[in-house]
Amino acid sequence: MISDEDFLRLFNVAMALAKPVGKATVKAQSIDVRFQEIDVDSLDLLIIGMYLCDAFAVPEAKGKEMRPETVGQMKEFLVANAGISTMDVEATIQVMA
């Protein structure tokens, strides 16, 4: 459905939106990166999850079950629970930004 590279791009956009204005972000460079390594706290993760659940059309109730520790685990959950079969990553990024 979505490549690791495209998911990283989408994740990094969502992360930039989730961080408070003026707070620097460390972009995820790998699908295997743990959230602690890129300074993503629980509030950031909640907001990122909301953006990405919306992008993948994951139902809200299902999205609340997501408990990833890595970017890859988040991708796996979203793809497994997506309400869509394909995604235009560029269009999704435009809508998010």
Phi and psi in degrees as GROMACS dihedral restraints (atoms count N, CA, C in turn):
[ dihedral_restraints ]
;  ai    aj    ak    al  type     phi  dphi    fc
    3     4     5     6     1  -145.3    20    10
    4     5     6     7     1   135.4    20    10
    6     7     8     9     1   -73.5    20    10
    7     8     9    10     1   160.8    20    10
    9    10    11    12     1   -59.2    20    10
   10    11    12    13     1   -41.8    20    10
   12    13    14    15     1   -61.2    20    10
   13    14    15    16     1   -46.3    20    10
   15    16    17    18     1   -66.3    20    10
   16    17    18    19     1   -38.2    20    10
   18    19    20    21     1   -64.1    20    10
   19    20    21    22     1   -41.1    20    10
   21    22    23    24     1   -59.4    20    10
   22    23    24    25     1   -42.1    20    10
   24    25    26    27     1   -60.8    20    10
   25    26    27    28     1   -46.6    20    10
   27    28    29    30     1   -63.7    20    10
   28    29    30    31     1   -44.7    20    10
   30    31    32    33     1   -60.1    20    10
   31    32    33    34     1   -45.2    20    10
   33    34    35    36     1   -65.5    20    10
   34    35    36    37     1   -34.2    20    10
   36    37    38    39     1   -66.2    20    10
   37    38    39    40     1   -47.2    20    10
   39    40    41    42     1   -61.9    20    10
   40    41    42    43     1   -38.8    20    10
   42    43    44    45     1   -65.3    20    10
   43    44    45    46     1   -42.0    20    10
   45    46    47    48     1   -62.0    20    10
   46    47    48    49     1   -36.7    20    10
   48    49    50    51     1   -71.7    20    10
   49    50    51    52     1   -31.2    20    10
   51    52    53    54     1   -76.7    20    10
   52    53    54    55     1   -29.3    20    10
   54    55    56    57     1   -74.5    20    10
   55    56    57    58     1   143.5    20    10
   57    58    59    60     1   -59.6    20    10
   58    59    60    61     1   150.2    20    10
   60    61    62    63     1   -57.2    20    10
   61    62    63    64     1   132.2    20    10
   63    64    65    66     1    90.7    20    10
   64    65    66    67     1   -11.4    20    10
   66    67    68    69     1   -89.6    20    10
   67    68    69    70     1   125.6    20    10
   69    70    71    72     1   -67.7    20    10
   70    71    72    73     1   148.0    20    10
   72    73    74    75     1  -117.5    20    10
   73    74    75    76     1   148.6    20    10
   75    76    77    78     1  -107.0    20    10
   76    77    78    79     1   113.6    20    10
   78    79    80    81     1   -66.4    20    10
   79    80    81    82     1   142.7    20    10
   81    82    83    84     1   -72.6    20    10
   82    83    84    85     1   124.8    20    10
   84    85    86    87     1  -101.0    20    10
   85    86    87    88     1   -12.0    20    10
   87    88    89    90     1  -142.6    20    10
   88    89    90    91     1   149.4    20    10
   90    91    92    93     1   -69.3    20    10
   91    92    93    94     1   -19.6    20    10
   93    94    95    96     1   -90.9    20    10
   94    95    96    97     1    -1.7    20    10
   96    97    98    99     1   -67.7    20    10
   97    98    99   100     1   137.8    20    10
   99   100   101   102     1   -84.0    20    10
  100   101   102   103     1   147.5    20    10
  102   103   104   105     1   -60.5    20    10
  103   104   105   106     1   -35.0    20    10
  105   106   107   108     1   -61.8    20    10
  106   107   108   109     1   -32.3    20    10
  108   109   110   111     1   -68.2    20    10
  109   110   111   112     1   -22.8    20    10
  111   112   113   114     1  -115.8    20    10
  112   113   114   115     1    21.5    20    10
  114   115   116   117     1    58.0    20    10
  115   116   117   118     1    44.4    20    10
  117   118   119   120     1  -102.3    20    10
  118   119   120   121     1   112.6    20    10
  120   121   122   123     1   -91.2    20    10
  121   122   123   124     1  -178.2    20    10
  123   124   125   126     1   -64.2    20    10
  124   125   126   127     1   -36.6    20    10
  126   127   128   129     1   -68.5    20    10
  127   128   129   130     1   -44.1    20    10
  129   130   131   132     1   -56.9    20    10
  130   131   132   133     1   -44.8    20    10
  132   133   134   135     1   -63.6    20    10
  133   134   135   136     1   -39.1    20    10
  135   136   137   138     1   -61.7    20    10
  136   137   138   139     1   -46.1    20    10
  138   139   140   141     1   -68.7    20    10
  139   140   141   142     1   -43.6    20    10
  141   142   143   144     1   -58.6    20    10
  142   143   144   145     1   -45.0    20    10
  144   145   146   147     1   -59.8    20    10
  145   146   147   148     1   -39.2    20    10
  147   148   149   150     1   -64.1    20    10
  148   149   150   151     1   -45.6    20    10
  150   151   152   153     1   -59.9    20    10
  151   152   153   154     1   -46.9    20    10
  153   154   155   156     1   -75.4    20    10
  154   155   156   157     1   -33.1    20    10
  156   157   158   159     1   -62.0    20    10
  157   158   159   160     1   -39.5    20    10
  159   160   161   162     1   -63.8    20    10
  160   161   162   163     1   -44.6    20    10
  162   163   164   165     1   -63.4    20    10
  163   164   165   166     1   -35.0    20    10
  165   166   167   168     1   -94.8    20    10
  166   167   168   169     1     2.7    20    10
  168   169   170   171     1    56.7    20    10
  169   170   171   172     1    41.5    20    10
  171   172   173   174     1   -83.2    20    10
  172   173   174   175     1   128.0    20    10
  174   175   176   177     1   -57.7    20    10
  175   176   177   178     1   144.0    20    10
  177   178   179   180     1   -54.5    20    10
  178   179   180   181     1   -44.7    20    10
  180   181   182   183     1   -61.2    20    10
  181   182   183   184     1   -39.6    20    10
  183   184   185   186     1   -70.5    20    10
  184   185   186   187     1   -40.2    20    10
  186   187   188   189     1   -59.0    20    10
  187   188   189   190     1   -30.9    20    10
  189   190   191   192     1   -67.4    20    10
  190   191   192   193     1   -16.4    20    10
  192   193   194   195     1   -84.0    20    10
  193   194   195   196     1   -11.2    20    10
  195   196   197   198     1   -68.7    20    10
  196   197   198   199     1   127.1    20    10
  198   199   200   201     1  -137.9    20    10
  199   200   201   202     1    57.2    20    10
  201   202   203   204     1   -76.5    20    10
  202   203   204   205     1   155.5    20    10
  204   205   206   207     1  -113.2    20    10
  205   206   207   208     1   -15.5    20    10
  207   208   209   210     1  -131.6    20    10
  208   209   210   211     1   164.6    20    10
  210   211   212   213     1   -62.0    20    10
  211   212   213   214     1   -40.0    20    10
  213   214   215   216     1   -63.2    20    10
  214   215   216   217     1   -39.6    20    10
  216   217   218   219     1   -65.1    20    10
  217   218   219   220     1   -35.9    20    10
  219   220   221   222     1   -64.8    20    10
  220   221   222   223     1   -44.7    20    10
  222   223   224   225     1   -59.6    20    10
  223   224   225   226     1   -47.4    20    10
  225   226   227   228     1   -57.7    20    10
  226   227   228   229     1   -44.8    20    10
  228   229   230   231     1   -62.6    20    10
  229   230   231   232     1   -47.7    20    10
  231   232   233   234     1   -64.0    20    10
  232   233   234   235     1   -43.3    20    10
  234   235   236   237     1   -65.5    20    10
  235   236   237   238     1   -41.8    20    10
  237   238   239   240     1   -65.8    20    10
  238   239   240   241     1   -27.3    20    10
  240   241   242   243     1  -113.0    20    10
  241   242   243   244     1    10.1    20    10
  243   244   245   246     1   -64.1    20    10
  244   245   246   247     1   141.9    20    10
  246   247   248   249     1   -93.6    20    10
  247   248   249   250     1     7.0    20    10
  249   250   251   252     1  -127.3    20    10
  250   251   252   253     1   156.4    20    10
  252   253   254   255     1  -101.7    20    10
  253   254   255   256     1   -23.0    20    10
  255   256   257   258     1  -137.6    20    10
  256   257   258   259     1   160.4    20    10
  258   259   260   261     1  -142.7    20    10
  259   260   261   262     1   135.3    20    10
  261   262   263   264     1   -90.7    20    10
  262   263   264   265     1   100.1    20    10
  264   265   266   267     1   -61.5    20    10
  265   266   267   268     1   -42.6    20    10
  267   268   269   270     1   -61.4    20    10
  268   269   270   271     1   -45.5    20    10
  270   271   272   273     1   -65.5    20    10
  271   272   273   274     1   -38.8    20    10
  273   274   275   276     1   -64.8    20    10
  274   275   276   277     1   -42.0    20    10
  276   277   278   279     1   -63.2    20    10
  277   278   279   280     1   -40.4    20    10
  279   280   281   282     1   -62.3    20    10
  280   281   282   283     1   -40.8    20    10
  282   283   284   285     1   -67.3    20    10
  283   284   285   286     1   -40.9    20    10
  285   286   287   288     1   -67.7    20    10
  286   287   288   289     1   -41.6    20    10
